[in-house]
Amino acid sequence: MEFEVKDMSCGGCANSITRAVTSVDPEATLEIDVTTKIVKIDSALPPERLVALIEAAGFHPTVNP
């Protein structure tokens, strides 16, 4: 699943998103590119749950098709 997170601006932001997702799904793997603002997540969680977790970390993701 790929998300664009336009308000992500630094490594600290990336760490916050990683912690939010892995706190619920420790087996999840994330690839985060702060420059392009793209977050790729491989997780058993449904997309709407991933969106909710990223939002809970303080960000506003959009799902990329």
FENWOMO-V163349 format. One record per pair of residues at least 24 apart in sequence whose ideal C-beta (glycine too) atoms are under 10 Angstrom apart, sorted by the first residue. I is the first residue (numbers start at 1). J is the second residue. Records with the same first field share a line. If there is no record, write none. Layout:
I = J  J
//
This chain:
1 = 39  40  41  42  43  45  46  47  50  51  61  63  64
2 = 31  38  39  40  41  47  61  62  63  64  65
3 = 32  37  38  39  40  41  47  50  51  54  59  60  61  62  63  64
4 = 36  37  38  39  60  61  62  63  64
5 = 32  34  37  38  39  54  55  57  59  60  61  62
6 = 37  59  60  61  62
7 = 37  58  59  60  61
8 = 32  33  34  36  37  38  39  54  57  58  59  60  61
9 = 34  37  59
10 = 34
13 = 37  39  57  58  59
14 = 39
15 = 57
16 = 54  56  57  58  59
17 = 41  50  53  54  57  58  59  61
18 = 57
19 = 53  57
20 = 50  52  53  54  55  56  57  58  59
21 = 45  49  50  53  54  57
22 = 53
23 = 53  56  57
24 = 49  50  52  53  56
25 = 49  50  53
28 = 53
37 = 61
38 = 64
39 = 64
40 = 64
//
